[in-house]
Amino acid sequence: MSSFFPSARSQILFLTTIFCLLLPTSLWAIDLAGNKVQLHGFLTQGYMESVENNFLGDTMDGTFRLTEIGININAQLTDKFRLGGQALYCNLPAASTDKVRADWLVADYHFSDPFGVRLGKVKMPMGLYNMERDSDFLRPLIFLPQSIYDETLRDSWQSLWGGDMYGNLFLSKWGDIDYQLFGGRIQYEDDSLATLASTEFVNRYNQQYSLFLSTEDLDRQNNYVYGAALFFNPSLKGLRGSLTLLVLDDDSWLNEYQVSSLRIKSKIVASLEYSWKKFSFTTEYCETDRRQEQFHVTTLDTPSQAWYMLLSYSPTQVLTLSLLYDEYFRLKNNHYESTSLNPYPWRKDLAVSLRYDITENWTFKAEWHTVDGTALYSGYFNPQGAERYWQYGTLKLSFNF
Amino acid sequence: MMITLNKRTGGLILVIWLFAVGAGGAEPQGDFVMVVNADNEVTTINRKDAELIFLNKQRSWPDGKNISVVINENPKIYDSFSHTVLRRSSQQFLVFRKQMLFRGQGMPPPTLKTDKDVVAFVGEHVGGISYVSPDAVTQAVKVVSILQ
């Protein structure tokens, strides 16, 4: 139990939630003031094990550190004005775990159907799934395609402090478009993996040049992030598409000294989803043009490339089987160029998954991934050296109300 | 005679069977009518407008009144409404409402289980709209035609 829940607070939180879930479900239909106030939430628990390499933590021996608990409340104060927020607790193999944080916290004013404004901590759109990454039961897979939805950035990139403008535009016979324009700042926690990656780089520099720079006070800051998202809902039944763009600028500071910076000049994700009868096909393509500096020396100034395709089949309304093929290349223009730190800087993932919606509130998922390549922080989790070919599997049970 | 299959052949047969069973999915049929509050001046509604209303993307009537949607989960008509008007399965509609909620983008409309409760809700809300079985209609609500 102690390794599963590293702190007393997490044990109390977990046990309280279990107790609450055992109460009659009717208690959870909490609608106050004639549906003007609603309380909802979710709890997920998973198990993960990997072969040959660790994935997101110490997973080769198996781990139950795959817990998420979320509680949200919404108050529709007037026809146009809403306040809402969601608290999220995560205990995951990666960083920023075992703490409760604000997942989203918004004041939302809906001026008209084509125009509304949300201020506070808002979900950041990126591709089809970034906004629902914390809600396992809303997506087909436990781990979304890592080429685009890199799990190590999930804790940082799922929302931003700032705001967005949103609305729906009706295009007559062509269908309709939902749009979002967003801007603000990302908050990097001290134990986020993005921050720890900067720490690891300084430690490597220490080792290389026999320096003694302390990383205790290392601080990763986001200067700005902004972007736009368009979600197309054409008249053709079953078809959906989206296009998202974001620009981002980060610095890492050691006391008063800037040790590294990352500027994402553009991250573009184009997405397409088509459902036909009991089949669903989803594909997304992403290019990230970025420049990275370390101690004011440019170490990377070229785009990465990622794409995946996901075929799902639902023989019944409650059962979905999926097949995923996912590719990521650190360098778009040279897919297989090795670096001194990573001889296999790509990631090709072939996965099968099962999703079973036991009831409207309970979902069970299982999946198995076979991976070629060690891009996306495999080196960080495998300091002894990562194997080129590796696998991981996950089981997960989710409850939501 | 014992028939033996290797893993590849067995897997292929399983895949073909699943596709054969799955491709023949017929859309559910069930009579329903769209109803609004009896005082609403609307007499017809485009299917696309109805879709946008139930997906929370269109929130006011042409006269500016706020729209009050209620989801009717009566199993006899729920699937049929979802396929005909929203052009998605009731499961996909449920996921859509949960997405709206857990992304922090809005509050999904209330749900009721019976035609009787739905008719009462629409009758009490001047901007009310929903769908019910044809024999559940009372004077408190007005049937509007759906234009494709």
Chai-1 contact restraints between the chains, C-beta under 6 A:
chainA,res_idxA,chainB,res_idxB,connection_type,confidence,min_distance_angstrom,max_distance_angstrom,comment,restraint_id
A,N35,B,P110,contact,1.0,0.0,6.0,A-B,restraint_1
A,Q38,B,M107,contact,1.0,0.0,6.0,A-B,restraint_2
A,H40,B,L101,contact,1.0,0.0,6.0,A-B,restraint_3
A,N74,B,M107,contact,1.0,0.0,6.0,A-B,restraint_4
A,Q76,B,M107,contact,1.0,0.0,6.0,A-B,restraint_5
A,D79,B,N66,contact,1.0,0.0,6.0,A-B,restraint_6
A,G84,B,G104,contact,1.0,0.0,6.0,A-B,restraint_7
A,W104,B,G104,contact,1.0,0.0,6.0,A-B,restraint_8
A,V106,B,G104,contact,1.0,0.0,6.0,A-B,restraint_9
A,D113,B,Q58,contact,1.0,0.0,6.0,A-B,restraint_10
A,K123,B,R103,contact,1.0,0.0,6.0,A-B,restraint_11
A,K123,B,G104,contact,1.0,0.0,6.0,A-B,restraint_12
A,M131,B,R103,contact,1.0,0.0,6.0,A-B,restraint_13
A,E132,B,Q99,contact,1.0,0.0,6.0,A-B,restraint_14
A,E132,B,R103,contact,1.0,0.0,6.0,A-B,restraint_15
A,S135,B,F102,contact,1.0,0.0,6.0,A-B,restraint_16
A,L138,B,K98,contact,1.0,0.0,6.0,A-B,restraint_17
A,L138,B,Q99,contact,1.0,0.0,6.0,A-B,restraint_18
A,N168,B,K57,contact,1.0,0.0,6.0,A-B,restraint_19
A,K237,B,R87,contact,1.0,0.0,6.0,A-B,restraint_20
A,K277,B,A23,contact,1.0,0.0,6.0,A-B,restraint_21
A,K277,B,G25,contact,1.0,0.0,6.0,A-B,restraint_22
A,K278,B,G22,contact,1.0,0.0,6.0,A-B,restraint_23
A,K278,B,G25,contact,1.0,0.0,6.0,A-B,restraint_24
A,Y313,B,G22,contact,1.0,0.0,6.0,A-B,restraint_25
A,P315,B,L18,contact,1.0,0.0,6.0,A-B,restraint_26
A,P315,B,V21,contact,1.0,0.0,6.0,A-B,restraint_27
A,P315,B,G22,contact,1.0,0.0,6.0,A-B,restraint_28
A,Q317,B,Q91,contact,1.0,0.0,6.0,A-B,restraint_29
